[in-house]
């Protein structure tokens, strides 16, 4: 099947092991690689202002509260645009939308290059910063697209790798900024580095990616996913994992500057470590979920995140920079691990919904793939709103007390809520066996299998 203006694959059945071995896996991996590249650049552009604010000294006239508000606005736009980006894959095709979404990243990058100088008004910085939010949308379209390429048994690894490779865009841009600051370069040098990279991502997507005809024009899938209670339950859990990751990525450097008096260069030496390790560990979270069940890994991950947050409160009260930085890095790692395990839960949940409806075989697989792909965009959007909450919480905490301790106490309480939700919805009831014709895997509660979710 060929459609003018794009490369389309008419037949795609990754659950067929012969098809997967002979044709599917090679094609899926190629699309995964270039999807990761585009999403990686998108994450870098989205978190661009977490780095630019480190360059903005007293001559820019911005207070710490102004900077937290600026990064909150960028995060908010990135969360909101994930919803239409989820629809875009069905409307335009995964390859075609990857080309377009990569090209759109030129808009905020060039705009920032134009205004990045002392004397520019805060309202201008706020408006241009919000443009960078479109980089956050690349995650939703990329995950929806890649979800359709891989079989259920491989989704944890594939989605974890796709998202982790994208997440690495956060520490990479921070490392590039560190090198530029260390060389006494300015923010425009950083922006100039990324413009040709954006162009390269768009060209490579055009040359090497494919569209799947099976996901085209199914815009109703997102509406159906929005009607599912599990979409919103998983959104809460993803606020706790990804919301923490992206919120801390924006805020870490500012907290070090505002609470511990670090210079931009000193802050930059530390800020990239947490996002880097959190990104690298995300595929491991998916792999562990493939083996032990996403709900189990997610549950105990929230326990560890709560413990790390309590340690951060203690480190802040003791004014121990070394302990604070070390535990913050651990919290980043845990958020990345949880990102992988929560996203692994989604395909299993909707596959089980298909079994509950009495569907079997390819019909059940198609149903689960359709709803899980659509729900990922919505869950990703709500999860990213957690990053807005993180930055607003830090802003209020610094306005009220001059430190981030109050914000960490609030985060600790939220992780406790996430633990309770995970246990109550996905792990509380004992597992039972499905009939032989219904895939033959364990199910939990109302048709949920903790072996998969």
NORBEL-V489042 format. One record per run of one state. SS is the DSSP state (a for helix, b for strand, c for the rest). FROM is the first residue (numbers start at 0). LEN is the number of residues. Records with the same first field share a line. If there is no record, write none. Layout:
# NORBEL-V489042
SS=FROM-LEN  FROM-LEN
This chain:
# NORBEL-V489042
c=0-2  3-2  6-1  9-7  46-1  55-2  60-3  92-1  115-6  149-2  182-4  208-2  215-4  226-2  260-3  292-1  318-2  356-4  401-3  427-3  433-8  444-3  448-5
b=2-1  5-1  7-2  210-2  430-3  441-3  447-1
a=16-30  47-8  57-3  63-29  93-22  121-28  151-31  186-22  212-3  219-7  228-32  263-29  293-25  320-36  360-41  404-23
